[in-house]
Amino acid sequence: MCVHKCIHIYTHTHTLFQSSCLWVGTMFHSCNVYIQKLNFSGKKVS
């Protein structure tokens, strides 16, 4: 869910506001880190 949301935001933001690419890239990275933490702790990603 989180990853899908990040990809969705990245796709639309990159097209509409290319100046925001750096911010979106940071957000995308944070999302991946969040997923990795959930997986590492053995929790289900719902």
Contacts in CASP RR format, 6 or more apart in sequence:
PFRMAT RR
TARGET T0000
AUTHOR 0000-0000-0000
METHOD contacts of the structure
MODEL  1
MCVHKCIHIYTHTHTLFQSSCLWVGTMFHSCNVYIQKLNFSGKKVS
1 45 0 8 1.000
1 46 0 8 1.000
2 31 0 8 1.000
2 34 0 8 1.000
2 35 0 8 1.000
2 45 0 8 1.000
3 31 0 8 1.000
3 32 0 8 1.000
3 35 0 8 1.000
5 31 0 8 1.000
6 27 0 8 1.000
6 28 0 8 1.000
6 31 0 8 1.000
6 32 0 8 1.000
7 28 0 8 1.000
9 24 0 8 1.000
9 27 0 8 1.000
9 28 0 8 1.000
10 24 0 8 1.000
10 25 0 8 1.000
10 27 0 8 1.000
10 28 0 8 1.000
13 20 0 8 1.000
13 21 0 8 1.000
13 24 0 8 1.000
14 20 0 8 1.000
14 21 0 8 1.000
14 24 0 8 1.000
35 45 0 8 1.000
38 44 0 8 1.000
38 45 0 8 1.000
39 45 0 8 1.000
END
